[in-house]
Amino acid sequence: NTVSLTELNGVPFNRLFAGLQETVENPDHFEAREDDIWVVNWPKSGTHWLWEIIMMLTSDKPQLSSRVKEECMFELRPGHALETMPSPRVLNTHVPHQFFPKQALAKSKVLYSVRHPKDAAISMYYHTRNIEDYSYLGTWNGFFSLFMENKVDCGSWFDHVEKWLEVVENHSNVQIVKFEDLKEDLTGEIKRVAEFIGYPKSDEFYAEVAKQCSFENMKKHKTELLSGWRPESDGMYRKGKVGGWRGVFTVHQNETFNSEYEKRAKNFKIDLGYTD
Ligand code: A3P
């Protein structure tokens, strides 16, 4: 039981990512703007959440956007689709750093979001299982092996994070946001993000943004336009929790994962603090 994917320069991707082919073939094609703001991550690490927060900050309206983040997704919008978008553009992507437009790294603001890989892997399992285009009906056990073998959408979590942490370390216009920090102190993180992207607001505004982008509110009000989720599934807003992996990983899976993590995390330029 494998996941239906396409491969671009050695990295497996969702077949719907039509825009990516063009990017890979024309790496300097994308025209970045100084006022662009990017949310970048390995999938299932808080893209929708962070995108929504930034949309509220940049629009100066503490209410959920009538748009969806997929409309502003680099690999889903082929060709010039993003070129006609008015500034400030809040863009998002899951691409590993080698596919990310160089111009954007040189002049735009980038937030790299990261989530405990065990939770991200489980979230990715449900994502893959429940979106029809992946044609995947396997079990968690099977998916865990695929995850460890990098045979899932966007490839290796370890490669993605290792390289992007290096980028964060070397660029003052790139900052990290942890899913767990959003869960622990949402208002504080919203404020930090707002100041970093240059859209500071009042404490009342931050509190309202936090209220609007609670898991429950987003689940209730955000519609999924482009995704093709199986009707019986929970869709994008599944659980939104930290540490759910504890009830899912077997002892053996946990040991296998930990030994790989220990090896790879030695090369991370930033300590993520994921010790369990
Ligand atoms: P789960 O599958 O664990 O529930 P992404 O947006 O990068 O695809 O990530 C999706 C994950 O983020 C899902 O995780 C989803 O529930 C969670 N998520 C989305 N919005 C959230 C919110 N407002 N609060 C907490 N978690 C949220």
Boltz pocket constraint, residues with backbone or C-beta under 6 A from the ligand:
constraints:
  - pocket:
      binder: B
      contacts: [[A, 42], [A, 43], [A, 44], [A, 45], [A, 46], [A, 47], [A, 48], [A, 49], [A, 119], [A, 122], [A, 123], [A, 124], [A, 126], [A, 213], [A, 214], [A, 215], [A, 216], [A, 218], [A, 235], [A, 236], [A, 237], [A, 238], [A, 239], [A, 240], [A, 241]]
      max_distance: 6.0
